[in-house]
């Protein structure tokens, strides 16, 4: 799935919600803290991790590609 930025970055928890992978902030937080989320191939446990264009988030076998605002 592609997620187009509105600003220069989006936080990881927000990206999971925007992509429909997490139903709520609490759901996103649990997935992240349970080490179920990879950012660019590495486990990320920071809910506030800033994602920028080019980043790839992977969880539950799904990928979210972060695209620039003008894409």
NUKOL-246453 format. One record per residue: residue number from 1; residue in one letter; z, x, y of N, C-alpha, C, O in turn. Coordinates in nm, 3 decimals, always signed. Layout:
NUKOL-246453
{k=NUM, r=A, n_up=Z, n_east=X, n_north=Y, ca_up=Z, ca_east=X, ca_north=Y, c_up=Z, c_east=X, c_north=Y, o_up=Z, o_east=X, o_north=Y} $
...
This chain:
NUKOL-246453
{k=1, r=X, n_up=+0.000, n_east=+0.084, n_north=-0.118, ca_up=+0.000, ca_east=+0.000, ca_north=+0.000, c_up=+0.000, c_east=+0.089, c_north=+0.123, o_up=+0.062, o_east=+0.195, o_north=+0.124} $
{k=2, r=X, n_up=-0.069, n_east=+0.045, n_north=+0.226, ca_up=-0.072, ca_east=+0.117, ca_north=+0.353, c_up=+0.020, c_east=+0.049, c_north=+0.453, o_up=+0.022, o_east=-0.074, o_north=+0.462} $
{k=3, r=X, n_up=+0.094, n_east=+0.129, n_north=+0.529, ca_up=+0.183, ca_east=+0.077, ca_north=+0.633, c_up=+0.145, c_east=+0.148, c_north=+0.762, o_up=+0.161, o_east=+0.270, o_north=+0.774} $
{k=4, r=X, n_up=+0.095, n_east=+0.072, n_north=+0.858, ca_up=+0.049, ca_east=+0.130, ca_north=+0.984, c_up=+0.167, c_east=+0.134, c_north=+1.083, o_up=+0.234, o_east=+0.034, o_north=+1.106} $
{k=5, r=X, n_up=+0.189, n_east=+0.250, n_north=+1.140, ca_up=+0.297, ca_east=+0.268, ca_north=+1.236, c_up=+0.269, c_east=+0.193, c_north=+1.365, o_up=+0.154, o_east=+0.184, o_north=+1.409} $
{k=6, r=X, n_up=+0.374, n_east=+0.138, n_north=+1.426, ca_up=+0.364, ca_east=+0.081, ca_north=+1.560, c_up=+0.405, c_east=+0.185, c_north=+1.663, o_up=+0.357, o_east=+0.185, o_north=+1.776} $
{k=7, r=X, n_up=+0.495, n_east=+0.272, n_north=+1.622, ca_up=+0.546, ca_east=+0.380, ca_north=+1.707, c_up=+0.513, c_east=+0.512, c_north=+1.639, o_up=+0.430, o_east=+0.515, o_north=+1.547} $
{k=8, r=X, n_up=+0.577, n_east=+0.620, n_north=+1.683, ca_up=+0.545, ca_east=+0.749, ca_north=+1.622, c_up=+0.612, c_east=+0.768, c_north=+1.486, o_up=+0.573, o_east=+0.858, o_north=+1.411} $
{k=9, r=X, n_up=+0.712, n_east=+0.684, n_north=+1.452, ca_up=+0.778, ca_east=+0.694, ca_north=+1.322, c_up=+0.836, c_east=+0.558, c_north=+1.284, o_up=+0.848, o_east=+0.468, o_north=+1.367} $
{k=10, r=X, n_up=+0.874, n_east=+0.546, n_north=+1.156, ca_up=+0.949, ca_east=+0.432, ca_north=+1.106, c_up=+1.055, c_east=+0.489, c_north=+1.013, o_up=+1.030, o_east=+0.586, o_north=+0.942} $
{k=11, r=X, n_up=+1.173, n_east=+0.429, n_north=+1.014, ca_up=+1.280, ca_east=+0.478, ca_north=+0.926, c_up=+1.254, c_east=+0.429, c_north=+0.783, o_up=+1.193, o_east=+0.324, o_north=+0.761} $
{k=12, r=X, n_up=+1.301, n_east=+0.507, n_north=+0.688, ca_up=+1.276, ca_east=+0.480, ca_north=+0.547, c_up=+1.319, c_east=+0.340, c_north=+0.506, o_up=+1.242, o_east=+0.268, o_north=+0.442} $
{k=13, r=X, n_up=+1.440, n_east=+0.300, n_north=+0.541, ca_up=+1.489, ca_east=+0.166, ca_north=+0.505, c_up=+1.400, c_east=+0.057, c_north=+0.562, o_up=+1.372, o_east=-0.042, o_north=+0.494} $
{k=14, r=X, n_up=+1.356, n_east=+0.075, n_north=+0.686, ca_up=+1.268, ca_east=-0.023, ca_north=+0.750, c_up=+1.133, c_east=-0.029, c_north=+0.680, o_up=+1.076, o_east=-0.137, o_north=+0.664} $
{k=15, r=X, n_up=+1.083, n_east=+0.087, n_north=+0.638, ca_up=+0.954, ca_east=+0.092, ca_north=+0.569, c_up=+0.961, c_east=+0.016, c_north=+0.437, o_up=+0.867, o_east=-0.056, o_north=+0.402} $
{k=16, r=X, n_up=+1.070, n_east=+0.031, n_north=+0.363, ca_up=+1.084, ca_east=-0.040, ca_north=+0.236, c_up=+1.086, c_east=-0.191, c_north=+0.258, o_up=+1.027, o_east=-0.266, o_north=+0.180} $
{k=17, r=X, n_up=+1.153, n_east=-0.235, n_north=+0.364, ca_up=+1.155, ca_east=-0.378, ca_north=+0.395, c_up=+1.018, c_east=-0.426, c_north=+0.441, o_up=+0.971, o_east=-0.531, o_north=+0.398} $
{k=18, r=X, n_up=+0.953, n_east=-0.350, n_north=+0.529, ca_up=+0.822, ca_east=-0.389, ca_north=+0.583, c_up=+0.717, c_east=-0.399, c_north=+0.473, o_up=+0.627, o_east=-0.482, o_north=+0.480} $
{k=19, r=X, n_up=+0.730, n_east=-0.315, n_north=+0.371, ca_up=+0.634, ca_east=-0.316, ca_north=+0.261, c_up=+0.666, c_east=-0.424, c_north=+0.158, o_up=+0.588, o_east=-0.447, o_north=+0.065} $
{k=20, r=X, n_up=+0.780, n_east=-0.492, n_north=+0.174, ca_up=+0.818, ca_east=-0.597, ca_north=+0.082, c_up=+0.880, c_east=-0.546, c_north=-0.047, o_up=+0.896, o_east=-0.622, o_north=-0.143} $
{k=21, r=X, n_up=+0.913, n_east=-0.418, n_north=-0.051, ca_up=+0.974, ca_east=-0.361, ca_north=-0.171, c_up=+1.124, c_east=-0.390, c_north=-0.175, o_up=+1.179, o_east=-0.417, o_north=-0.282} $
{k=22, r=X, n_up=+1.188, n_east=-0.386, n_north=-0.059, ca_up=+1.331, ca_east=-0.420, ca_north=-0.049, c_up=+1.343, c_east=-0.554, c_north=+0.021, o_up=+1.276, o_east=-0.580, o_north=+0.121} $
{k=23, r=X, n_up=+1.429, n_east=-0.640, n_north=-0.033, ca_up=+1.446, ca_east=-0.773, ca_north=+0.025, c_up=+1.532, c_east=-0.771, c_north=+0.151, o_up=+1.520, o_east=-0.859, o_north=+0.236} $
{k=24, r=X, n_up=+1.619, n_east=-0.671, n_north=+0.161, ca_up=+1.710, ca_east=-0.664, ca_north=+0.275, c_up=+1.747, c_east=-0.519, c_north=+0.301, o_up=+1.711, o_east=-0.429, o_north=+0.224} $
{k=25, r=X, n_up=+1.818, n_east=-0.498, n_north=+0.410, ca_up=+1.867, ca_east=-0.364, ca_north=+0.440, c_up=+1.962, c_east=-0.313, c_north=+0.334, o_up=+1.963, o_east=-0.195, o_north=+0.301} $
{k=26, r=X, n_up=+2.043, n_east=-0.403, n_north=+0.280, ca_up=+2.138, ca_east=-0.366, ca_north=+0.174, c_up=+2.062, c_east=-0.323, c_north=+0.049, o_up=+2.098, o_east=-0.224, o_north=-0.016} $
{k=27, r=X, n_up=+1.957, n_east=-0.398, n_north=+0.014, ca_up=+1.874, ca_east=-0.364, ca_north=-0.102, c_up=+1.810, c_east=-0.227, c_north=-0.082, o_up=+1.809, o_east=-0.144, o_north=-0.173} $
{k=28, r=X, n_up=+1.756, n_east=-0.204, n_north=+0.036, ca_up=+1.693, ca_east=-0.075, ca_north=+0.067, c_up=+1.795, c_east=+0.038, c_north=+0.055, o_up=+1.767, o_east=+0.142, o_north=-0.004} $
{k=29, r=X, n_up=+1.914, n_east=+0.017, n_north=+0.111, ca_up=+2.019, ca_east=+0.118, ca_north=+0.108, c_up=+2.057, c_east=+0.153, c_north=-0.036, o_up=+2.072, o_east=+0.270, o_north=-0.070} $
{k=30, r=X, n_up=+2.072, n_east=+0.052, n_north=-0.121, ca_up=+2.110, ca_east=+0.076, ca_north=-0.260, c_up=+2.003, c_east=+0.156, c_north=-0.334, o_up=+2.035, o_east=+0.249, o_north=-0.408} $
{k=31, r=X, n_up=+1.876, n_east=+0.120, n_north=-0.313, ca_up=+1.768, ca_east=+0.193, ca_north=-0.378, c_up=+1.767, c_east=+0.340, c_north=-0.336, o_up=+1.750, o_east=+0.431, o_north=-0.418} $
{k=32, r=X, n_up=+1.788, n_east=+0.361, n_north=-0.207, ca_up=+1.786, ca_east=+0.497, ca_north=-0.153, c_up=+1.905, c_east=+0.577, c_north=-0.206, o_up=+1.888, o_east=+0.690, o_north=-0.253} $
{k=33, r=X, n_up=+2.024, n_east=+0.520, n_north=-0.199, ca_up=+2.144, ca_east=+0.591, ca_north=-0.245, c_up=+2.145, c_east=+0.614, c_north=-0.396, o_up=+2.209, o_east=+0.707, o_north=-0.444} $
{k=34, r=X, n_up=+2.074, n_east=+0.528, n_north=-0.471, ca_up=+2.064, ca_east=+0.544, ca_north=-0.616, c_up=+1.953, c_east=+0.640, c_north=-0.656, o_up=+1.918, o_east=+0.652, o_north=-0.773} $
{k=35, r=X, n_up=+1.898, n_east=+0.709, n_north=-0.556, ca_up=+1.794, ca_east=+0.811, ca_north=-0.577, c_up=+1.670, c_east=+0.753, c_north=-0.645, o_up=+1.608, o_east=+0.819, o_north=-0.729} $
{k=36, r=X, n_up=+1.633, n_east=+0.630, n_north=-0.609, ca_up=+1.516, ca_east=+0.564, ca_north=-0.665, c_up=+1.393, c_east=+0.580, c_north=-0.576, o_up=+1.285, o_east=+0.533, o_north=-0.610} $
{k=37, r=X, n_up=+1.410, n_east=+0.648, n_north=-0.460, ca_up=+1.302, ca_east=+0.657, ca_north=-0.363, c_up=+1.262, c_east=+0.803, c_north=-0.342, o_up=+1.347, o_east=+0.889, o_north=-0.319} $
{k=38, r=X, n_up=+1.131, n_east=+0.828, n_north=-0.350, ca_up=+1.078, ca_east=+0.962, ca_north=-0.323, c_up=+1.001, c_east=+0.959, c_north=-0.192, o_up=+0.927, o_east=+0.864, o_north=-0.165} $
{k=39, r=X, n_up=+1.017, n_east=+1.062, n_north=-0.112, ca_up=+0.937, ca_east=+1.081, ca_north=+0.009, c_up=+0.860, c_east=+1.210, c_north=-0.011, o_up=+0.919, o_east=+1.317, o_north=-0.024} $
{k=40, r=X, n_up=+0.729, n_east=+1.199, n_north=-0.012, ca_up=+0.642, ca_east=+1.315, ca_north=-0.036, c_up=+0.680, c_east=+1.390, c_north=-0.164, o_up=+0.679, o_east=+1.513, o_north=-0.168} $
{k=41, r=X, n_up=+0.714, n_east=+1.312, n_north=-0.267, ca_up=+0.741, ca_east=+1.369, ca_north=-0.399, c_up=+0.882, c_east=+1.419, c_north=-0.422, o_up=+0.912, o_east=+1.469, o_north=-0.531} $
{k=42, r=X, n_up=+0.970, n_east=+1.405, n_north=-0.321, ca_up=+1.108, ca_east=+1.452, ca_north=-0.337, c_up=+1.205, c_east=+1.336, c_north=-0.316, o_up=+1.184, o_east=+1.252, o_north=-0.229} $
{k=43, r=X, n_up=+1.313, n_east=+1.333, n_north=-0.396, ca_up=+1.415, ca_east=+1.230, ca_north=-0.381, c_up=+1.472, c_east=+1.238, c_north=-0.240, o_up=+1.504, o_east=+1.346, o_north=-0.190} $
{k=44, r=X, n_up=+1.485, n_east=+1.122, n_north=-0.176, ca_up=+1.541, ca_east=+1.116, ca_north=-0.041, c_up=+1.657, c_east=+1.017, c_north=-0.042, o_up=+1.640, o_east=+0.902, o_north=-0.083} $
{k=45, r=X, n_up=+1.774, n_east=+1.061, n_north=+0.001, ca_up=+1.891, ca_east=+0.974, ca_north=+0.006, c_up=+1.932, c_east=+0.941, c_north=+0.149, o_up=+2.042, o_east=+0.892, o_north=+0.172} $
{k=46, r=X, n_up=+1.844, n_east=+0.967, n_north=+0.244, ca_up=+1.873, ca_east=+0.938, ca_north=+0.385, c_up=+1.801, c_east=+0.809, c_north=+0.426, o_up=+1.678, o_east=+0.809, o_north=+0.441} $
{k=47, r=X, n_up=+1.876, n_east=+0.702, n_north=+0.444, ca_up=+1.817, ca_east=+0.574, ca_north=+0.482, c_up=+1.746, c_east=+0.583, c_north=+0.617, o_up=+1.646, o_east=+0.516, o_north=+0.640} $
{k=48, r=X, n_up=+1.800, n_east=+0.665, n_north=+0.706, ca_up=+1.743, ca_east=+0.679, ca_north=+0.839, c_up=+1.634, c_east=+0.785, c_north=+0.849, o_up=+1.592, o_east=+0.819, o_north=+0.960} $
{k=49, r=X, n_up=+1.588, n_east=+0.837, n_north=+0.737, ca_up=+1.482, ca_east=+0.938, ca_north=+0.737, c_up=+1.363, c_east=+0.886, c_north=+0.815, o_up=+1.313, o_east=+0.776, o_north=+0.789} $
{k=50, r=X, n_up=+1.317, n_east=+0.964, n_north=+0.912, ca_up=+1.203, ca_east=+0.924, ca_north=+0.993, c_up=+1.073, c_east=+0.958, c_north=+0.920, o_up=+1.048, o_east=+1.074, o_north=+0.886} $
{k=51, r=X, n_up=+0.993, n_east=+0.856, n_north=+0.898, ca_up=+0.863, ca_east=+0.874, ca_north=+0.833, c_up=+0.756, c_east=+0.877, c_north=+0.940, o_up=+0.758, o_east=+0.797, o_north=+1.034} $
{k=52, r=X, n_up=+0.663, n_east=+0.969, n_north=+0.926, ca_up=+0.553, ca_east=+0.981, ca_north=+1.020, c_up=+0.421, c_east=+0.967, c_north=+0.946, o_up=+0.417, o_east=+0.966, o_north=+0.823} $
{k=53, r=X, n_up=+0.313, n_east=+0.957, n_north=+1.022, ca_up=+0.181, ca_east=+0.943, ca_north=+0.961, c_up=+0.156, c_east=+1.055, c_north=+0.861, o_up=+0.182, o_east=+1.172, o_north=+0.890} $
{k=54, r=X, n_up=+0.107, n_east=+1.019, n_north=+0.744, ca_up=+0.080, ca_east=+1.116, ca_north=+0.639, c_up=+0.186, c_east=+1.118, c_north=+0.530, o_up=+0.161, o_east=+1.168, o_north=+0.420} $
{k=55, r=X, n_up=+0.305, n_east=+1.064, n_north=+0.560, ca_up=+0.410, ca_east=+1.060, ca_north=+0.458, c_up=+0.375, c_east=+0.957, c_north=+0.351, o_up=+0.306, o_east=+0.858, o_north=+0.378} $
{k=56, r=X, n_up=+0.424, n_east=+0.983, n_north=+0.230, ca_up=+0.403, ca_east=+0.890, ca_north=+0.117, c_up=+0.539, c_east=+0.861, c_north=+0.055, o_up=+0.613, o_east=+0.953, o_north=+0.018} $
{k=57, r=X, n_up=+0.572, n_east=+0.734, n_north=+0.043, ca_up=+0.697, ca_east=+0.690, ca_north=-0.017, c_up=+0.664, c_east=+0.630, c_north=-0.153, o_up=+0.572, o_east=+0.549, o_north=-0.165} $
{k=58, r=X, n_up=+0.738, n_east=+0.670, n_north=-0.255, ca_up=+0.716, ca_east=+0.619, ca_north=-0.390, c_up=+0.846, c_east=+0.561, c_north=-0.445, o_up=+0.951, o_east=+0.625, o_north=-0.437} $
{k=59, r=X, n_up=+0.838, n_east=+0.439, n_north=-0.499, ca_up=+0.952, ca_east=+0.377, ca_north=-0.566, c_up=+0.900, c_east=+0.267, c_north=-0.658, o_up=+0.802, o_east=+0.201, o_north=-0.626} $
{k=60, r=X, n_up=+0.965, n_east=+0.248, n_north=-0.769, ca_up=+0.925, ca_east=+0.144, ca_north=-0.866, c_up=+0.777, c_east=+0.151, c_north=-0.900, o_up=+0.714, o_east=+0.048, o_north=-0.923} $
{k=61, r=X, n_up=+0.721, n_east=+0.271, n_north=-0.905, ca_up=+0.581, ca_east=+0.287, ca_north=-0.940, c_up=+0.484, c_east=+0.247, c_north=-0.830, o_up=+0.363, o_east=+0.246, o_north=-0.852} $
{k=62, r=X, n_up=+0.535, n_east=+0.215, n_north=-0.712, ca_up=+0.450, ca_east=+0.178, ca_north=-0.599, c_up=+0.451, c_east=+0.289, c_north=-0.495, o_up=+0.551, o_east=+0.359, o_north=-0.479} $
{k=63, r=X, n_up=+0.340, n_east=+0.304, n_north=-0.424, ca_up=+0.330, ca_east=+0.402, ca_north=-0.317, c_up=+0.307, c_east=+0.332, c_north=-0.185, o_up=+0.229, o_east=+0.237, o_north=-0.176} $
{k=64, r=X, n_up=+0.375, n_east=+0.381, n_north=-0.083, ca_up=+0.352, ca_east=+0.335, ca_north=+0.054, c_up=+0.296, c_east=+0.454, c_north=+0.130, o_up=+0.361, o_east=+0.558, o_north=+0.138} $
{k=65, r=X, n_up=+0.177, n_east=+0.438, n_north=+0.185, ca_up=+0.115, ca_east=+0.543, ca_north=+0.265, c_up=+0.137, c_east=+0.509, c_north=+0.412, o_up=+0.099, o_east=+0.401, o_north=+0.458} $
{k=66, r=X, n_up=+0.199, n_east=+0.602, n_north=+0.485, ca_up=+0.227, ca_east=+0.581, ca_north=+0.626, c_up=+0.105, c_east=+0.627, c_north=+0.706, o_up=+0.065, o_east=+0.743, o_north=+0.700} $
{k=67, r=X, n_up=+0.048, n_east=+0.533, n_north=+0.782, ca_up=-0.074, ca_east=+0.560, ca_north=+0.858, c_up=-0.045, c_east=+0.560, c_north=+1.008, o_up=+0.049, o_east=+0.494, o_north=+1.053} $
{k=68, r=X, n_up=-0.124, n_east=+0.634, n_north=+1.085, ca_up=-0.102, ca_east=+0.639, ca_north=+1.230, c_up=-0.131, c_east=+0.504, c_north=+1.295, o_up=-0.204, o_east=+0.421, o_north=+1.240} $
{k=69, r=X, n_up=-0.074, n_east=+0.483, n_north=+1.412, ca_up=-0.085, ca_east=+0.355, ca_north=+1.483, c_up=-0.229, c_east=+0.318, c_north=+1.514, o_up=-0.262, o_east=+0.199, o_north=+1.513} $
{k=70, r=X, n_up=-0.315, n_east=+0.413, n_north=+1.541, ca_up=-0.453, ca_east=+0.383, ca_north=+1.578, c_up=-0.546, c_east=+0.371, c_north=+1.459, o_up=-0.668, o_east=+0.370, o_north=+1.476} $
{k=71, r=X, n_up=-0.492, n_east=+0.363, n_north=+1.338, ca_up=-0.574, ca_east=+0.359, ca_north=+1.217, c_up=-0.641, c_east=+0.224, c_north=+1.202, o_up=-0.714, o_east=+0.203, o_north=+1.105} $
